Amino acid sequence: MPATNRKFTLAARPEGAARRSDFAFIEDAVPSPAEGEVLLRNILFSIDPYQRNLMGNGSSEWPVIDIGAPMGGPTVAVIEESRHPGFATGNYVQSWSGWQDYAISDGSDLRKLDPDTAPLPTALGPLGLTGFTAWYGMTNVHEFKAGGTLVITGAAGSVGSMAVQLGKRRGLRVVGVAGGKDKVAYLKDTLGVDAAIDYKAEDFEEQVRRALPEGIDALFENVGGPIFPVLMEHFNTNAKMVICGTISDYSETEPPAGPNYLPRLISLIHYRFVDIKAFATPFVMHLMPEFLDEMTPLVVNGEITYREDLLEGFDSLPNTFMTLFDGTHSGKKLIVKA
Ligand SMILES: NC(=O)c1ccc[n+]([C@@H]2O[C@H](COP(=O)([O-])OP(=O)(O)OC[C@H]3O[C@@H](n4cnc5c(N)ncnc54)[C@H](OP(=O)(O)O)[C@@H]3O)[C@@H](O)[C@H]2O)c1
């Protein structure tokens, strides 16, 4: 076993988008497990937009990690040493131990993985928090009626592409919103949306009108920002909206400049009885087994498709994370191998 434990810790709370200098690379001693604990060696690291919220000084009001603490996030790990009766050396687990080679766990945050059931990276994608987020948002927040029109923003992203497929499986007419021709083609050709909207195109508002001749019955919101005021005008009476995330404002410390759409939104909620709810998966993790029961066969049999980029190198973690916010991210799920 190497003598050192590589870590990326939070060096500073970002000013706007995260920068490389917000992370510090350190090496310290590999910890030893006490009785009832295991030593984990992380082999795969999940890269997700919500990790910006963990860094603080952004739009999130939820708890942040301490300066000097390892950057947080889900990993796949192998048990290097076990002093816990429930885990054996060599077991694979999904953990929350973040950007470090080694970590100690008492087992309470671990989910055992069977690599013969599904490839290990799926535990960070379609059979991990990504898939769980799409499944929970599509299943447990509102009842979406079959036949209605469901709009999904960030539809070509990791969560969005899963939500699109669940929407189709639940009998909805699904309209995906994404940025650029390649993502629109992916939505149409691979995910089989009923209509796709390119919000970066000059005729965005015209595309919205064309794709929504009968308005919006349900909206699965991943992005927020300037797309929403255009979409909200198309809400039908009793439309349902689930706020999964607002990635476009995670690095913002001030309310957005420009027109104030809030009075108009309040009117729409009032006159059209729009029902808006939000959720956060950390509060509903007890439903993970139900999610896995439904989704594991669908993912393993290829009935739910997903895209992932498996990138090499612990050293690349901060730079890979920053691509989520700099416009270069292709929409595939990003996973870094140690
Ligand atoms: N509620 C929960 O518990 C929970 C849990 C996990 C994730 N989430 C949320 O789910 C959403 C989707 O996450 P994900 O893992 O699918 O992320 P992802 O794979 O990076 O996809 C997000 C998509 O958002 C789009 N986007 C639009 N404006 C953007 C901007 N200003 N910066 C960056 N991307 C922008 C990008 O697509 P285009 O190129 O098409 O714009 C991108 O593909 C996020 O809001 C995330 O925070 C919520």
The ligand as an ORCA input file, in Angstrom:
! r2SCAN-3c Opt
* xyz 0 1
  N     -32.430     17.851     -6.625
  C     -31.423     17.013     -6.428
  O     -31.336     16.323     -5.434
  C     -30.342     16.902     -7.482
  C     -29.394     15.888     -7.420
  C     -28.431     15.806     -8.438
  C     -28.430     16.740     -9.473
  N     -29.350     17.732     -9.456
  C     -29.395     18.755    -10.515
  O     -29.718     18.187    -11.746
  C     -29.298     19.095    -12.755
  C     -28.615     18.328    -13.861
  O     -27.414     17.752    -13.350
  P     -26.552     16.744    -14.224
  O     -25.780     15.910    -13.301
  O     -27.401     16.141    -15.249
  O     -25.556     17.757    -14.939
  P     -24.930     17.705    -16.393
  O     -24.795     16.317    -16.887
  O     -23.732     18.596    -16.333
  O     -26.041     18.386    -17.265
  C     -26.454     19.687    -16.988
  C     -26.827     20.357    -18.281
  O     -27.280     21.679    -18.000
  C     -27.068     22.471    -19.131
  N     -26.751     23.866    -18.789
  C     -27.542     24.922    -19.063
  N     -27.054     26.050    -18.606
  C     -25.895     25.745    -18.042
  C     -24.919     26.531    -17.387
  N     -25.011     27.846    -17.223
  N     -23.849     25.867    -16.911
  C     -23.720     24.544    -17.085
  N     -24.634     23.748    -17.703
  C     -25.709     24.357    -18.170
  C     -25.964     21.805    -19.943
  O     -26.572     21.416    -21.143
  P     -26.657     22.399    -22.395
  O     -25.327     22.404    -23.041
  O     -27.713     21.743    -23.187
  O     -27.011     23.724    -21.849
  C     -25.634     20.522    -19.210
  O     -25.530     19.406    -20.075
  C     -28.397     20.125    -12.093
  O     -29.127     21.300    -11.890
  C     -28.073     19.451    -10.782
  O     -27.714     20.332     -9.775
  C     -30.312     17.821     -8.498
*
